[in-house]
Amino acid sequence: MASVPTIFEDSPFGAFDPFDVFSGVRFPDPAESVFGKHADRVMKTDVRETDKGYTLMMDLPGFKKDEISAELKDGYLTISAQKDKSREEKMEGRLIRSERSTGACSRTFYVGEGVKQEDCSASFEDGILTINVPKASALQPQTQKIAIQ
C-alpha cells in the first residue's frame, strides 16, 4: 500500500474500504479464555532459591484449599486450581450480573527428577500457596546394595 498515495494516513479507499469490516472485530485471545480479561493475574508466582531448595509462592485469590492440587511427576511439579459455579450455594433473588469467573488453570515447573513427593511441603493461607521443594543436588542419594551370590 506504500505506492498508493494517502492523505493524512487515511485509507485511499475512503468510505469504501473493503477491509474496514474488520476494524471493530476483536479476535479471542487464548490467554483470556479461562478467566476472562483477568487471566494474566491468575497464578502469579514468585520463586526464591535458598541453600536447601526453592520456595514457590503462588497467588490463588478466591480459591479454597480443596480446589487446589499439586502433583509431582517425572521431575515436573504441576499446580492446578479449578473453580466451579455449580458448587456454590444457591442464593435467593434474581441474578442481574455475574462477573466472577469459573474454570481451571494450571502451571508446571521443572524441579528435577531426583525430587520426591515426600521431600516437598505445601501450605495454603490467605490465598497464597507456598510450596517448598528441595534442590535435586541437596537430596541424599539412596544407595541400594546388590547382593552378590
C-alpha positions in Angstrom: 0.0 0.0 0.0 3.0 2.3 0.2 2.8 3.1 -3.5 -0.9 4.3 -3.2 -1.0 7.9 -2.1 -2.9 8.7 1.1 -4.0 11.9 2.7 -3.3 12.2 6.4 -2.6 8.4 6.6 -6.2 7.6 5.8 -7.1 4.8 3.5 -7.2 5.7 -0.2 -10.5 3.8 -0.5 -12.2 6.3 1.9 -15.7 5.1 2.8 -15.4 2.1 0.5 -12.5 0.4 2.3 -13.2 -3.4 1.9 -11.1 -4.1 4.9 -13.0 -1.7 7.2 -15.3 -4.5 8.2 -12.5 -5.9 10.5 -11.8 -2.6 12.2 -14.2 -3.2 15.2 -13.7 -7.0 15.3 -11.8 -8.3 18.4 -10.5 -11.8 17.9 -10.4 -14.0 21.0 -7.2 -14.1 23.0 -6.3 -17.7 24.2 -4.9 -16.2 27.4 -8.3 -14.8 28.2 -10.3 -18.0 27.5 -10.3 -19.3 31.1 -10.6 -16.4 33.5 -11.6 -13.6 31.1 -9.6 -10.4 30.8 -8.1 -11.0 34.2 -6.4 -14.3 33.2 -2.9 -12.7 33.4 -3.4 -12.1 37.1 -4.2 -15.8 37.9 -1.4 -17.9 39.4 1.3 -15.2 39.7 4.3 -16.9 41.2 7.5 -15.8 43.0 10.3 -18.4 43.1 13.0 -18.0 45.7 16.2 -20.0 45.9 17.7 -20.9 49.3 20.7 -23.1 50.3 18.4 -26.1 50.7 16.0 -25.7 47.8 13.3 -23.5 46.3 10.2 -21.8 47.6 7.3 -21.1 45.3 4.7 -18.5 46.4 1.7 -18.5 44.2 -1.3 -16.1 44.3 -4.6 -18.0 44.1 -7.2 -15.5 45.3 -10.7 -16.7 45.5 -9.8 -20.4 45.6 -10.4 -22.7 48.5 -7.8 -25.3 49.7 -9.8 -28.2 48.3 -10.0 -26.6 44.8 -6.1 -26.7 44.5 -3.9 -29.7 43.7 -0.2 -30.2 43.3 1.3 -33.2 41.6 4.9 -34.2 41.1 5.6 -36.5 38.1 8.8 -37.2 36.2 10.5 -34.1 37.7 7.7 -31.7 36.9 5.6 -30.0 39.6 2.1 -29.1 38.3 -0.1 -26.9 40.3 -3.8 -26.8 39.2 -6.8 -24.9 40.5 -10.4 -25.4 39.5 -13.4 -23.3 40.4 -16.9 -24.5 39.6 -20.1 -22.4 39.9 -22.3 -25.4 40.5 -20.6 -25.9 43.8 -21.6 -22.5 45.1 -24.7 -22.3 47.3 -27.9 -21.2 45.8 -28.8 -17.7 46.8 -32.2 -16.1 46.9 -33.2 -13.4 44.4 -32.6 -12.8 40.7 -29.0 -12.6 39.4 -28.6 -9.4 37.5 -24.9 -9.5 36.7 -22.2 -12.1 37.3 -18.5 -11.1 36.9 -16.9 -13.9 38.9 -15.1 -16.4 36.8 -15.2 -20.2 36.8 -12.8 -22.6 35.1 -9.5 -24.3 35.6 -5.9 -23.1 35.4 -2.5 -24.8 35.9 1.2 -24.1 35.9 4.1 -26.5 35.6 7.6 -26.1 36.8 10.6 -28.4 36.2 12.1 -29.3 39.6 14.3 -32.2 38.8 13.8 -35.9 38.5 15.6 -36.6 41.9 12.9 -34.7 43.8 10.3 -36.9 45.5 6.8 -36.1 46.7 7.6 -36.8 50.4 10.5 -34.3 50.2 8.2 -31.4 49.3 5.9 -29.5 51.6 3.0 -27.1 50.9 0.7 -24.7 52.7 -2.2 -22.5 51.7 -3.1 -19.4 53.7 -4.9 -16.1 52.7 -5.0 -17.0 49.0 -1.2 -17.8 48.8 0.0 -21.3 48.1 3.6 -21.8 49.4 5.5 -24.9 48.2 9.0 -25.8 49.4 11.0 -28.0 47.0 14.5 -29.3 47.9 17.3 -28.9 45.3 17.9 -32.1 43.5 21.6 -31.9 44.4 20.8 -31.5 48.1 18.9 -34.8 48.2 20.9 -37.6 49.6 21.3 -40.3 47.0 19.8 -43.6 48.2 22.3 -46.4 47.8 20.9 -49.9 47.4 23.4 -52.7 47.6 23.1 -55.5 45.3 23.7 -58.9 46.9 26.4 -60.9 45.1 25.9 -64.6 45.1 
